[in-house]
């Protein structure tokens, strides 16, 4: 699982990489399954109805949070 995660992260760019930099410190030791669910939840909102809920944490409102490093994507 660690190899898959490392490969996935090295191929990220733009919004996905910014999301990863925000998300990964908040989810240390995450499994591949949890990572893929969170990634799909973030970037495939049309599939949220078939994805399990990852956790109660939601991303901050990117437009109103000056501390966010994520640009609105």
N, CA, C and O atoms as a Tinker XYZ file with bonds, in Angstrom:
   292  protein
     1  N      0.815000   -1.204000    0.000000    73     2
     2  CA     0.000000    0.000000    0.000000    64     1     3
     3  C      0.855000    1.262000    0.000000    63     2     4     5
     4  O      0.504000    2.248000   -0.648000    81     3
     5  N      1.958000    1.240000    0.712000    73     3     6
     6  CA     2.805000    2.430000    0.771000    64     5     7
     7  C      3.384000    2.765000   -0.596000    63     6     8     9
     8  O      3.522000    3.936000   -0.949000    81     7
     9  N      3.721000    1.731000   -1.363000    73     7    10
    10  CA     4.268000    1.969000   -2.696000    64     9    11
    11  C      3.219000    2.593000   -3.614000    63    10    12    13
    12  O      3.522000    3.500000   -4.390000    81    11
    13  N      1.990000    2.102000   -3.520000    73    11    14
    14  CA     0.913000    2.669000   -4.344000    64    13    15
    15  C      0.676000    4.125000   -3.981000    63    14    16    17
    16  O      0.489000    4.968000   -4.859000    81    15
    17  N      0.683000    4.418000   -2.690000    73    15    18
    18  CA     0.466000    5.784000   -2.232000    64    17    19
    19  C      1.588000    6.692000   -2.735000    63    18    20    21
    20  O      1.327000    7.784000   -3.238000    81    19
    21  N      2.823000    6.244000   -2.600000    73    19    22
    22  CA     3.961000    7.048000   -3.044000    64    21    23
    23  C      3.883000    7.317000   -4.543000    63    22    24    25
    24  O      4.134000    8.439000   -4.983000    81    23
    25  N      3.545000    6.318000   -5.318000    73    23    26
    26  CA     3.429000    6.495000   -6.760000    64    25    27
    27  C      2.306000    7.466000   -7.108000    63    26    28    29
    28  O      2.473000    8.337000   -7.962000    81    27
    29  N      1.181000    7.318000   -6.455000    73    27    30
    30  CA     0.048000    8.215000   -6.719000    64    29    31
    31  C      0.415000    9.661000   -6.416000    63    30    32    33
    32  O      0.092000   10.562000   -7.190000    81    31
    33  N      1.083000    9.882000   -5.304000    73    31    34
    34  CA     1.434000   11.247000   -4.909000    64    33    35
    35  C      2.460000   11.846000   -5.866000    63    34    36    37
    36  O      2.388000   13.035000   -6.174000    81    35
    37  N      3.405000   11.050000   -6.340000    73    35    38
    38  CA     4.420000   11.596000   -7.247000    64    37    39
    39  C      3.827000   11.988000   -8.595000    63    38    40    41
    40  O      4.425000   12.780000   -9.323000    81    39
    41  N      2.674000   11.452000   -8.933000    73    39    42
    42  CA     2.054000   11.814000  -10.210000    64    41    43
    43  C      1.070000   12.970000  -10.078000    63    42    44    45
    44  O      0.545000   13.451000  -11.082000    81    43
    45  N      0.814000   13.419000   -8.852000    73    43    46
    46  CA    -0.143000   14.509000   -8.640000    64    45    47
    47  C      0.454000   15.853000   -9.030000    63    46    48    49
    48  O      1.659000   16.083000   -8.930000    81    47
    49  N     -0.433000   16.729000   -9.479000    73    47    50
    50  CA    -0.043000   18.108000   -9.765000    64    49    51
    51  C     -1.268000   18.994000   -9.574000    63    50    52    53
    52  O     -2.381000   18.500000   -9.396000    81    51
    53  N     -1.057000   20.281000   -9.612000    73    51    54
    54  CA    -2.159000   21.231000   -9.541000    64    53    55
    55  C     -3.019000   21.060000   -8.306000    63    54    56    57
    56  O     -2.514000   20.928000   -7.192000    81    55
    57  N     -4.323000   21.064000   -8.519000    73    55    58
    58  CA    -5.295000   20.981000   -7.420000    64    57    59
    59  C     -5.148000   19.698000   -6.614000    63    58    60    61
    60  O     -5.302000   19.714000   -5.393000    81    59
    61  N     -4.857000   18.603000   -7.273000    73    59    62
    62  CA    -4.719000   17.331000   -6.555000    64    61    63
    63  C     -3.539000   17.378000   -5.591000    63    62    64    65
    64  O     -3.647000   16.905000   -4.460000    81    63
    65  N     -2.427000   17.936000   -6.022000    73    63    66
    66  CA    -1.260000   18.033000   -5.154000    64    65    67
    67  C     -1.516000   18.993000   -3.999000    63    66    68    69
    68  O     -1.119000   18.721000   -2.865000    81    67
    69  N     -2.166000   20.097000   -4.275000    73    67    70
    70  CA    -2.510000   21.041000   -3.203000    64    69    71
    71  C     -3.438000   20.383000   -2.198000    63    70    72    73
    72  O     -3.272000   20.559000   -0.991000    81    71
    73  N     -4.413000   19.627000   -2.684000    73    71    74
    74  CA    -5.314000   18.903000   -1.791000    64    73    75
    75  C     -4.527000   17.911000   -0.942000    63    74    76    77
    76  O     -4.736000   17.832000    0.269000    81    75
    77  N     -3.632000   17.160000   -1.560000    73    75    78
    78  CA    -2.837000   16.168000   -0.830000    64    77    79
    79  C     -2.028000   16.821000    0.285000    63    78    80    81
    80  O     -1.959000   16.302000    1.399000    81    79
    81  N     -1.424000   17.953000   -0.021000    73    79    82
    82  CA    -0.625000   18.652000    0.998000    64    81    83
    83  C     -1.484000   19.130000    2.156000    63    82    84    85
    84  O     -0.999000   19.213000    3.285000    81    83
    85  N     -2.730000   19.443000    1.908000    73    83    86
    86  CA    -3.652000   19.827000    2.975000    64    85    87
    87  C     -4.156000   18.591000    3.723000    63    86    88    89
    88  O     -4.212000   18.581000    4.952000    81    87
    89  N     -4.518000   17.557000    2.975000    73    87    90
    90  CA    -5.201000   16.397000    3.536000    64    89    91
    91  C     -4.272000   15.443000    4.277000    63    90    92    93
    92  O     -4.635000   14.950000    5.345000    81    91
    93  N     -3.088000   15.171000    3.743000    73    91    94
    94  CA    -2.227000   14.121000    4.293000    64    93    95
    95  C     -1.774000   14.362000    5.733000    63    94    96    97
    96  O     -1.744000   13.402000    6.503000    81    95
    97  N     -1.421000   15.578000    6.147000    73    95    98
    98  CA    -1.038000   15.747000    7.556000    64    97    99
    99  C     -2.193000   15.493000    8.528000    63    98   100   101
   100  O     -1.968000   15.179000    9.697000    81    99
   101  N     -3.403000   15.628000    8.050000    73    99   102
   102  CA    -4.576000   15.413000    8.893000    64   101   103
   103  C     -4.982000   13.940000    8.970000    63   102   104   105
   104  O     -5.840000   13.564000    9.769000    81   103
   105  N     -4.356000   13.116000    8.132000    73   103   106
   106  CA    -4.697000   11.691000    8.074000    64   105   107
   107  C     -3.429000   10.839000    8.011000    63   106   108   109
   108  O     -3.204000   10.141000    7.022000    81   107
   109  N     -2.599000   10.888000    9.054000    73   107   110
   110  CA    -1.358000   10.093000    9.019000    64   109   111
   111  C     -1.662000    8.595000    9.053000    63   110   112   113
   112  O     -2.606000    8.150000    9.705000    81   111
   113  N     -0.855000    7.845000    8.348000    73   111   114
   114  CA    -1.011000    6.396000    8.348000    64   113   115
   115  C     -2.266000    5.891000    7.666000    63   114   116   117
   116  O     -2.735000    4.789000    7.951000    81   115
   117  N     -2.808000    6.690000    6.770000    73   115   118
   118  CA    -4.050000    6.332000    6.091000    64   117   119
   119  C     -3.833000    5.131000    5.164000    63   118   120   121
   120  O     -2.755000    4.963000    4.594000    81   119
   121  N     -4.852000    4.315000    5.025000    73   119   122
   122  CA    -4.775000    3.158000    4.129000    64   121   123
   123  C     -5.011000    3.597000    2.683000    63   122   124   125
   124  O     -5.526000    4.683000    2.419000    81   123
   125  N     -4.621000    2.727000    1.764000    73   123   126
   126  CA    -4.854000    2.989000    0.345000    64   125   127
   127  C     -6.347000    3.163000    0.078000    63   126   128   129
   128  O     -6.749000    4.061000   -0.661000    81   127
   129  N     -7.157000    2.313000    0.674000    73   127   130
   130  CA    -8.601000    2.378000    0.477000    64   129   131
   131  C     -9.158000    3.722000    0.949000    63   130   132   133
   132  O     -9.947000    4.348000    0.241000    81   131
   133  N     -8.759000    4.161000    2.125000    73   131   134
   134  CA    -9.241000    5.432000    2.657000    64   133   135
   135  C     -8.768000    6.595000    1.782000    63   134   136   137
   136  O     -9.521000    7.537000    1.537000    81   135
   137  N     -7.530000    6.528000    1.318000    73   135   138
   138  CA    -6.992000    7.563000    0.439000    64   137   139
   139  C     -7.805000    7.660000   -0.850000    63   138   140   141
   140  O     -8.173000    8.757000   -1.271000    81   139
   141  N     -8.085000    6.527000   -1.471000    73   139   142
   142  CA    -8.817000    6.573000   -2.740000    64   141   143
   143  C    -10.244000    7.075000   -2.547000    63   142   144   145
   144  O    -10.774000    7.788000   -3.399000    81   143
   145  N    -10.862000    6.705000   -1.434000    73   143   146
   146  CA   -12.212000    7.210000   -1.156000    64   145   147
   147  C    -12.179000    8.723000   -0.977000    63   146   148   149
   148  O    -13.011000    9.437000   -1.538000    81   147
   149  N    -11.221000    9.210000   -0.199000    73   147   150
   150  CA   -11.117000   10.654000    0.039000    64   149   151
   151  C    -10.820000   11.408000   -1.257000    63   150   152   153
   152  O    -11.374000   12.481000   -1.497000    81   151
   153  N     -9.951000   10.848000   -2.084000    73   151   154
   154  CA    -9.615000   11.479000   -3.361000    64   153   155
   155  C    -10.835000   11.554000   -4.272000    63   154   156   157
   156  O    -11.103000   12.592000   -4.878000    81   155
   157  N    -11.559000   10.471000   -4.363000    73   155   158
   158  CA   -12.774000   10.471000   -5.179000    64   157   159
   159  C    -13.832000   11.407000   -4.606000    63   158   160   161
   160  O    -14.533000   12.088000   -5.355000    81   159
   161  N    -13.951000   11.441000   -3.275000    73   159   162
   162  CA   -14.916000   12.329000   -2.622000    64   161   163
   163  C    -14.616000   13.776000   -2.994000    63   162   164   165
   164  O    -15.528000   14.566000   -3.239000    81   163
   165  N    -13.332000   14.117000   -3.034000    73   163   166
   166  CA   -12.934000   15.499000   -3.326000    64   165   167
   167  C    -13.096000   15.851000   -4.804000    63   166   168   169
   168  O    -13.587000   16.930000   -5.134000    81   167
   169  N    -12.688000   14.951000   -5.690000    73   167   170
   170  CA   -12.600000   15.299000   -7.107000    64   169   171
   171  C    -13.686000   14.680000   -7.984000    63   170   172   173
   172  O    -13.752000   14.989000   -9.174000    81   171
   173  N    -14.524000   13.828000   -7.442000    73   171   174
   174  CA   -15.639000   13.245000   -8.199000    64   173   175
   175  C    -16.927000   13.409000   -7.401000    63   174   176   177
   176  O    -17.546000   12.413000   -7.029000    81   175
   177  N    -17.341000   14.639000   -7.131000    73   175   178
   178  CA   -18.518000   14.856000   -6.281000    64   177   179
   179  C    -19.777000   14.181000   -6.816000    63   178   180   181
   180  O    -20.689000   13.879000   -6.046000    81   179
   181  N    -19.837000   13.946000   -8.104000    73   179   182
   182  CA   -21.018000   13.286000   -8.668000    64   181   183
   183  C    -21.135000   11.831000   -8.201000    63   182   184   185
   184  O    -22.200000   11.228000   -8.327000    81   183
   185  N    -20.053000   11.264000   -7.664000    73   183   186
   186  CA   -20.074000    9.881000   -7.178000    64   185   187
   187  C    -20.249000    9.779000   -5.670000    63   186   188   189
   188  O    -20.215000    8.675000   -5.126000    81   187
   189  N    -20.435000   10.893000   -4.984000    73   187   190
   190  CA   -20.530000   10.861000   -3.522000    64   189   191
   191  C    -21.673000    9.995000   -3.018000    63   190   192   193
   192  O    -21.595000    9.436000   -1.924000    81   191
   193  N    -22.719000    9.881000   -3.797000    73   191   194
   194  CA   -23.855000    9.069000   -3.340000    64   193   195
   195  C    -23.527000    7.579000   -3.270000    63   194   196   197
   196  O    -24.253000    6.826000   -2.620000    81   195
   197  N    -22.457000    7.138000   -3.920000    73   195   198
   198  CA   -22.079000    5.724000   -3.856000    64   197   199
   199  C    -20.815000    5.490000   -3.031000    63   198   200   201
   200  O    -20.418000    4.345000   -2.817000    81   199
   201  N    -20.183000    6.566000   -2.568000    73   199   202
   202  CA   -18.970000    6.441000   -1.762000    64   201   203
   203  C    -19.328000    6.416000   -0.280000    63   202   204   205
   204  O    -20.252000    7.103000    0.153000    81   203
   205  N    -18.592000    5.622000    0.493000    73   203   206
   206  CA   -18.823000    5.671000    1.938000    64   205   207
   207  C    -18.342000    7.008000    2.486000    63   206   208   209
   208  O    -17.441000    7.627000    1.920000    81   207
   209  N    -18.936000    7.450000    3.576000    73   207   210
   210  CA   -18.495000    8.685000    4.215000    64   209   211
   211  C    -17.147000    8.400000    4.852000    63   210   212   213
   212  O    -16.996000    7.440000    5.608000    81   211
   213  N    -16.163000    9.246000    4.541000    73   211   214
   214  CA   -14.800000    9.011000    5.003000    64   213   215
   215  C    -14.683000    9.280000    6.499000    63   214   216   217
   216  O    -14.232000    8.414000    7.248000    81   215
   217  N    -15.077000   10.454000    6.934000    73   215   218
   218  CA   -15.075000   10.825000    8.343000    64   217   219
   219  C    -15.899000   12.090000    8.493000    63   218   220   221
   220  O    -16.478000   12.585000    7.525000    81   219
   221  N    -15.950000   12.607000    9.699000    73   219   222
   222  CA   -16.755000   13.800000    9.944000    64   221   223
   223  C    -16.044000   15.078000    9.546000    63   222   224   225
   224  O    -16.656000   16.146000    9.519000    81   223
   225  N    -14.758000   14.984000    9.237000    73   223   226
   226  CA   -13.996000   16.164000    8.875000    64   225   227
   227  C    -14.348000   16.587000    7.456000    63   226   228   229
   228  O    -14.371000   15.767000    6.538000    81   227
   229  N    -14.615000   17.844000    7.293000    73   227   230
   230  CA   -14.862000   18.383000    5.963000    64   229   231
   231  C    -13.805000   19.422000    5.665000    63   230   232   233
   232  O    -13.237000   20.031000    6.571000    81   231
   233  N    -13.550000   19.614000    4.397000    73   231   234
   234  CA   -12.595000   20.634000    4.012000    64   233   235
   235  C    -13.143000   22.002000    4.363000    63   234   236   237
   236  O    -14.335000   22.259000    4.194000    81   235
   237  N    -12.276000   22.887000    4.854000    73   235   238
   238  CA   -12.734000   24.249000    5.133000    64   237   239
   239  C    -13.192000   24.935000    3.862000    63   238   240   241
   240  O    -12.796000   24.559000    2.758000    81   239
   241  N    -14.015000   25.925000    4.026000    73   239   242
   242  CA   -14.459000   26.713000    2.882000    64   241   243
   243  C    -13.241000   27.416000    2.305000    63   242   244   245
   244  O    -12.672000   28.308000    2.933000    81   243
   245  N    -12.853000   27.015000    1.124000    73   243   246
   246  CA   -11.621000   27.512000    0.528000    64   245   247
   247  C    -11.682000   28.995000    0.199000    63   246   248   249
   248  O    -10.646000   29.659000    0.169000    81   247
   249  N    -12.857000   29.521000   -0.044000    73   247   250
   250  CA   -12.973000   30.925000   -0.416000    64   249   251
   251  C    -12.867000   31.844000    0.795000    63   250   252   253
   252  O    -12.429000   32.987000    0.665000    81   251
   253  N    -13.263000   31.358000    1.975000    73   251   254
   254  CA   -13.314000   32.233000    3.134000    64   253   255
   255  C    -12.193000   32.004000    4.135000    63   254   256   257
   256  O    -12.096000   32.745000    5.113000    81   255
   257  N    -11.351000   31.017000    3.928000    73   255   258
   258  CA   -10.298000   30.723000    4.883000    64   257   259
   259  C     -8.957000   31.253000    4.398000    63   258   260   261
   260  O     -8.372000   30.688000    3.474000    81   259
   261  N     -8.454000   32.340000    5.011000    73   259   262
   262  CA    -7.178000   32.897000    4.565000    64   261   263
   263  C     -6.002000   31.988000    4.872000    63   262   264   265
   264  O     -4.930000   32.161000    4.291000    81   263
   265  N     -6.170000   31.025000    5.766000    73   263   266
   266  CA    -5.078000   30.141000    6.127000    64   265   267
   267  C     -4.938000   28.957000    5.189000    63   266   268   269
   268  O     -3.956000   28.218000    5.259000    81   267
   269  N     -5.903000   28.776000    4.322000    73   267   270
   270  CA    -5.860000   27.639000    3.411000    64   269   271
   271  C     -4.780000   27.834000    2.362000    63   270   272   273
   272  O     -4.625000   28.915000    1.793000    81   271
   273  N     -4.035000   26.759000    2.118000    73   271   274
   274  CA    -3.031000   26.788000    1.067000    64   273   275
   275  C     -3.600000   26.281000   -0.246000    63   274   276   277
   276  O     -2.932000   26.332000   -1.279000    81   275
   277  N     -4.818000   25.798000   -0.211000    73   275   278
   278  CA    -5.450000   25.254000   -1.408000    64   277   279
   279  C     -6.143000   26.385000   -2.154000    63   278   280   281
   280  O     -6.947000   27.114000   -1.574000    81   279
   281  N     -5.840000   26.529000   -3.402000    73   279   282
   282  CA    -6.596000   27.460000   -4.233000    64   281   283
   283  C     -7.917000   26.804000   -4.573000    63   282   284   285
   284  O     -8.030000   25.578000   -4.562000    81   283
   285  N     -8.898000   27.601000   -4.869000    73   283   286
   286  CA   -10.175000   27.044000   -5.303000    64   285   287
   287  C     -9.954000   26.372000   -6.647000    63   286   288   289
   288  O     -9.516000   27.003000   -7.609000    81   287
   289  N    -10.256000   25.113000   -6.698000    73   287   290
   290  CA   -10.035000   24.348000   -7.937000    64   289   291
   291  C    -11.346000   23.824000   -8.463000    63   290   292
   292  O    -11.373000   23.156000   -9.497000    81   291
